[in-house]
Amino acid sequence: MTTETKAPIARRFRGFLPVVVDVETAGFDPIKDALLEIAAVLIVMDEHGMLVRKETVACHVMPFEKANLDARALAFNGIDPYHPFRFAVPEDSALQTIF
């Protein structure tokens, strides 16, 4: 397939689908601090060549066993990791859903 026959978004991003990923954590240490929320937003190009949001996949994540929950991080992001209405899922399940 030549460059001219590819979809406009494929030409713009060399065939890669642009995705925006956002995370909320209980601190900055990726080994010790809990991942609390993750979302992935798929981006498409509309008929005018503008990038627009298509689909969002998101999960609330249960802190892993013995995860560090930095009180300052929780105060900043306002997340109560154990609130029953978060309907959080285990980290491995959340990541499988996102990917």
Backbone as numpy.savetxt, mean C-alpha at the origin, in Angstrom:
# Nx Ny Nz CAx CAy CAz Cx Cy Cz
6.11 -6.27 -30.76 5.27 -5.10 -30.76 6.17 -3.85 -30.76
5.92 -2.95 -31.66 6.73 -1.74 -31.73 6.26 -0.72 -30.69
7.09 0.25 -30.45 6.75 1.30 -29.49 5.48 2.02 -29.89
5.29 2.23 -31.20 4.12 2.95 -31.68 2.82 2.19 -31.45
2.86 0.85 -31.40 1.64 0.07 -31.24 1.30 -0.23 -29.79
2.19 0.11 -28.87 1.91 -0.11 -27.46 0.92 0.93 -26.96
0.17 0.57 -25.91 -0.75 1.51 -25.28 0.04 2.71 -24.76
-0.57 3.89 -24.72 0.15 5.09 -24.25 0.81 4.93 -22.89
0.16 4.26 -21.98 0.75 4.10 -20.65 1.98 3.20 -20.71
1.96 2.20 -21.60 3.12 1.32 -21.75 4.30 2.09 -22.33
4.04 3.01 -23.25 5.12 3.83 -23.81 5.68 4.76 -22.74
4.81 5.30 -21.90 5.26 6.27 -20.88 6.12 5.60 -19.81
5.77 4.38 -19.42 6.46 3.71 -18.31 7.22 2.47 -18.75
7.63 2.40 -19.99 8.42 1.27 -20.54 7.77 -0.08 -20.26
6.45 -0.14 -20.30 5.75 -1.39 -20.12 5.41 -1.73 -18.68
5.86 -0.91 -17.74 5.56 -1.17 -16.33 4.28 -0.46 -15.92
3.48 -1.12 -15.11 2.25 -0.53 -14.59 2.59 0.31 -13.35
2.29 1.60 -13.37 2.60 2.41 -12.19 1.65 2.10 -11.04
2.21 1.96 -9.86 1.45 1.66 -8.65 1.98 2.55 -7.53
1.07 3.13 -6.77 1.46 3.93 -5.60 1.20 3.06 -4.37
2.20 2.92 -3.52 2.07 2.12 -2.30 2.21 3.05 -1.10
1.30 2.91 -0.15 1.33 3.71 1.08 1.27 2.77 2.27
2.08 3.04 3.28 2.07 2.23 4.50 1.97 3.13 5.72
1.38 2.60 6.76 1.39 3.22 8.08 2.05 2.21 9.01
2.98 2.68 9.81 3.73 1.78 10.69 3.71 2.29 12.12
4.20 1.45 13.02 4.30 1.81 14.43 5.72 2.23 14.76
6.42 2.82 13.81 7.80 3.26 13.99 8.55 3.16 12.68
9.87 3.42 12.75 10.68 3.46 11.53 11.57 2.24 11.32
11.63 1.33 12.27 12.49 0.16 12.14 11.70 -0.96 11.46
12.05 -1.33 10.21 11.27 -2.33 9.48 11.36 -3.74 10.06
12.32 -3.99 10.94 12.47 -5.31 11.56 11.63 -5.41 12.84
11.65 -4.37 13.65 11.01 -4.43 14.97 9.63 -3.79 15.04
9.37 -2.77 14.22 8.12 -2.02 14.32 7.04 -2.62 13.43
5.81 -2.58 13.92 4.68 -3.20 13.22 4.25 -2.42 11.99
3.89 -3.15 10.96 3.18 -2.61 9.81 1.70 -2.60 10.21
1.05 -1.45 10.15 -0.32 -1.34 10.62 -1.35 -1.22 9.50
-0.97 -0.60 8.41 -1.86 -0.46 7.25 -1.01 -0.45 5.99
-1.58 -0.99 4.91 -0.91 -0.94 3.62 -1.97 -0.78 2.54
-1.64 0.02 1.53 -2.55 0.22 0.41 -1.73 0.31 -0.88
-2.31 -0.17 -1.96 -1.71 -0.05 -3.28 -2.77 0.55 -4.20
-2.38 1.59 -4.93 -3.29 2.27 -5.85 -2.78 2.07 -7.27
-3.62 1.48 -8.11 -3.27 1.28 -9.51 -3.55 2.57 -10.28
-2.65 2.92 -11.18 -2.76 4.14 -11.96 -2.94 3.76 -13.43
-3.87 4.43 -14.10 -4.09 4.22 -15.54 -4.04 5.57 -16.24
-3.96 5.52 -17.55 -3.97 6.74 -18.34 -5.34 6.85 -19.01
-5.98 8.02 -18.85 -7.29 8.21 -19.46 -7.15 8.60 -20.93
-8.28 8.84 -21.59 -8.27 9.13 -23.02 -7.57 10.45 -23.37
-7.31 11.29 -22.36 -6.62 12.56 -22.57 -5.13 12.48 -22.22
-4.67 11.29 -21.87 -3.26 11.12 -21.52 -2.95 11.50 -20.08
-3.98 11.70 -19.27 -3.79 12.05 -17.86 -3.74 10.78 -17.02
-2.86 10.77 -16.03 -2.80 9.64 -15.10 -3.89 9.80 -14.07
-4.68 8.74 -13.88 -5.79 8.77 -12.93 -5.79 7.49 -12.10
-6.37 7.61 -10.91 -6.48 6.45 -10.02 -7.53 5.49 -10.55
-7.18 4.21 -10.57 -8.12 3.20 -11.02 -8.68 2.42 -9.83
-7.86 1.61 -9.23 -8.32 0.72 -8.16 -7.41 0.86 -6.95
-8.00 0.79 -5.77 -7.22 0.80 -4.53 -7.46 -0.51 -3.79
-6.38 -1.14 -3.38 -6.45 -2.35 -2.56 -5.79 -1.99 -1.23
-6.50 -2.21 -0.14 -5.97 -1.80 1.16 -6.30 -2.82 2.25
-5.43 -2.89 3.25 -5.64 -3.79 4.39 -5.17 -3.12 5.67
-5.93 -3.35 6.72 -5.46 -3.05 8.07 -4.71 -4.29 8.53
-3.58 -4.09 9.19 -2.69 -5.21 9.52 -2.57 -5.36 11.03
-2.69 -6.62 11.49 -2.46 -6.93 12.90 -0.96 -6.89 13.18
-0.56 -6.27 14.28 0.87 -6.30 14.63 1.34 -7.74 14.85
2.54 -8.04 14.36 3.07 -9.38 14.57 3.45 -9.56 16.04
3.59 -10.80 16.46 3.91 -11.11 17.85 5.21 -10.41 18.27
5.18 -9.74 19.38 6.31 -9.02 19.97 6.75 -7.81 19.13
5.86 -7.32 18.28 6.19 -6.13 17.49 6.31 -4.92 18.40
7.23 -4.04 18.06 7.36 -2.78 18.77 6.25 -1.84 18.30
5.58 -1.21 19.25 4.54 -0.23 18.95 4.96 1.09 19.61
5.65 1.91 18.87 6.16 3.18 19.38 4.98 4.12 19.67
4.83 4.53 20.91 3.70 5.39 21.32 3.68 6.70 20.54
4.86 7.22 20.20 4.91 8.48 19.42 4.37 8.27 18.01
4.70 7.15 17.41 4.20 6.86 16.06 2.68 6.68 16.08
2.19 5.97 17.09 0.74 5.76 17.19 0.01 7.07 17.46
0.59 7.95 18.26 -0.01 9.26 18.51 -0.05 10.07 17.22
1.00 9.96 16.42 1.08 10.70 15.17 0.06 10.21 14.14
-0.01 8.87 13.94 -0.91 8.36 12.90 -2.32 8.10 13.40
-2.53 8.13 14.72 -3.88 7.98 15.28 -4.47 6.59 15.17
-3.63 5.60 14.99 -4.12 4.23 14.84 -4.09 3.50 16.17
-5.19 2.86 16.52 -5.25 1.95 17.66 -5.11 0.55 17.08
-3.93 -0.06 17.18 -3.68 -1.35 16.52 -4.63 -2.47 16.93
-5.25 -2.34 18.11 -6.10 -3.42 18.60 -7.58 -3.06 18.62
-7.95 -1.98 17.93 -9.37 -1.61 17.87 -10.13 -2.71 17.12
-11.24 -3.20 17.69 -11.94 -4.32 17.06 -12.56 -4.01 15.71
-12.83 -2.75 15.41 -13.46 -2.41 14.14 -12.46 -2.14 13.03
-11.17 -2.35 13.29 -10.17 -2.26 12.22 -10.27 -3.46 11.29
-10.77 -4.58 11.81 -10.87 -5.81 11.03 -9.52 -6.14 10.39
-8.49 -6.05 11.20 -7.12 -6.27 10.73 -6.87 -7.75 10.44
-5.97 -7.97 9.50 -5.59 -9.32 9.10 -4.10 -9.52 9.39
-3.64 -10.76 9.50 -2.21 -11.00 9.70 -1.39 -10.39 8.56
-0.14 -10.02 8.87 0.72 -9.35 7.90 0.89 -10.15 6.61
1.12 -11.45 6.70 1.32 -12.24 5.49 0.07 -12.24 4.60
-1.10 -12.28 5.22 -2.34 -12.23 4.46 -2.53 -10.87 3.79
-2.20 -9.79 4.50 -2.30 -8.44 3.94 -1.38 -8.28 2.73
-0.16 -8.75 2.86 0.78 -8.62 1.76 0.38 -9.45 0.56
-0.18 -10.63 0.79 -0.67 -11.46 -0.33 -1.82 -10.75 -1.03
-2.69 -10.11 -0.26 -3.81 -9.37 -0.86 -3.31 -8.22 -1.71
-2.34 -7.48 -1.22 -1.81 -6.33 -1.94 -1.09 -6.76 -3.21
-0.27 -7.82 -3.11 0.51 -8.23 -4.27 -0.27 -9.11 -5.21
